[in-house]
Amino acid sequence: MEKKQNRGSFTGSLGFVLSAAGSAVGLGNIWRFPYLAAKDGGGVFLLVYLILALTFGFTLLTTEIAIGRRTGQSPLTAYRVLYPKMGWLGLLACVIPMLILPYYSAIGGWVLKYLAAYLTGGAQAAVDSQYFTSFITSTWSPILWFLLFLGATVFVVYSGVDSGIERMSKILMPVLLVLMLCIACFSLTLSHTDEEGVTRTGLQGLLVYVVPNFEGMTLRKFLMVLTDAMGQLFYSISVAMGIMITYGSYVKKETNLVKSVNQIELFDTVVAFLAGMMIIPAVFVFSGAQGMSDGPTLMFRSLPKVFGAMGGVGVVVGVVFFLAVAFAALTSSVSIMEAIVSSAMDQFHISRKKACIAVALIALAGGLVVCLGYNLFYFEWILPNTPAGKNAQILDILDYISNYVMMPVLSIGTCILIGWIVKPKTIIEEVTLGGRRFRREKLYVIMVKVVTPLLLFFLLLQSLGIIRF
């Protein structure tokens, strides 16, 4: 009992759901989801993503949360408690967030830089296509903003589960939802006539985003959409990073896991949809379909141009937008760091204070390397899943190793452990604790034993370049 008190716990199901949703709702939703949706035909991507979220995502999310609550341990030790011979999965689940935290904090620093630009009258400068490149290739500016973002993350985690993570989530998540809803509604009211006399509206952009267009859809294109949607789910619901196991370990036994998982799924899907609704109609109005093909730079290069085209109101919209993105980035960064800190506390039996300091120093060293990866340590590398002509730097390599290789391997291992070694009943017993109903029990068993590991193996082969589209 003493150990449980030292580790901390959420005060109730609301705190858990908002904290888990806060982890899920991060840069993956606001930065990555819209550009993938734009690239993959809008409505087609949305449809595939929704189906996967209710099956593939639900399976992984339920599994990890239940593992955490059943063992009462962080990922590093939880797998060993379940089945000692599969303890290596716990090590992998701890290494992944250690690789992600440095570069995620660096990107969080980029968001703070843009927020500061809009707050201090630098909105016009941010419109320039070279603004982003000049910023990330400079020596000290990226490091400064990275340090500020990492400092905010460390402060929240250092404060503990209920006083830090839960309290922050209860404040920031409702605010984030309101901010995103306001910007999304505003995007639909936009209208712009270009130099050729063509008028585009936000409602037209919304139709591009939500209406599936199967014209010209081939098996190759569909498989590409499928792998993009699967990869996005890892980002969106924070699985395969040890986060949901960690948060699950803080959940009280009387909490209804079925209801909580459903609420997290709903919250995450709504926010991801709103993110696309904020960005895609606005970009379509001012840049047309061409502007929607800007890929990962959509948020940092395309949107400032959109805000600039809005006139005076664009500065206000820009402030609100980057504030919302900063909130989302912080809630996710906190969860990533908490997974590592919790693992260190359980494995080495040290205090939260000591664990936070140690993890912060590791993240600091890694983050400095990432920031300098665009100048002092700059080099170019071609990754197995990189499109022709696109070179990778340090940040891209860390993202590839963690998200495209380690995360599928961890999830495949988890499915094998639960589906075939300790059996699905291990999870089902935890989910139905206290007589709770598990309506998707049969779906869960089929997914965890067969469908999910096969989909993950397919995704891994694609990531390794063995399967190419």
Protein Blocks (a to p, Z undefined) as FASTA:
>chain_A
ZZmmmnopafblklmmmmmmmmmmcfklmmmmmmmmmmnopjmmmmmmmmmmmmmmmmmm
mmmmmmmmmnopafklmmmmmommlmmmmmmmmmmmmmmmmmmmmmmmmmmmmmmmmmno
pmmmmmpmklmmmmmmpmklmmmmmmmmmmmmmmmmmnojklmmmmmmmmmmmmmmmmmm
mmmmmmmmgccddfkopacdfklmmmmmmmccfehiafklmmmmmmmmmmmmmmmnopan
ommmmmmmmpcfklcfklmmmmmmmmmmmmmmmmmmmmmmmmmmmnojmlmmnmjmlmmm
mmmmmmmmnommlmmmmmmmmmmmmmmmmmmmmmmmmmmmmmmmmmnopafklmmmmmmm
mmmmmmmmmmmmmmmmgccdddfklcehiacdfklmmmmmmmmmmmmmmmmmmmmmmmmm
nopklmmmmmmgghiacfklmmmmmmmmmmmmmmmmmmmmmmnomacZZ
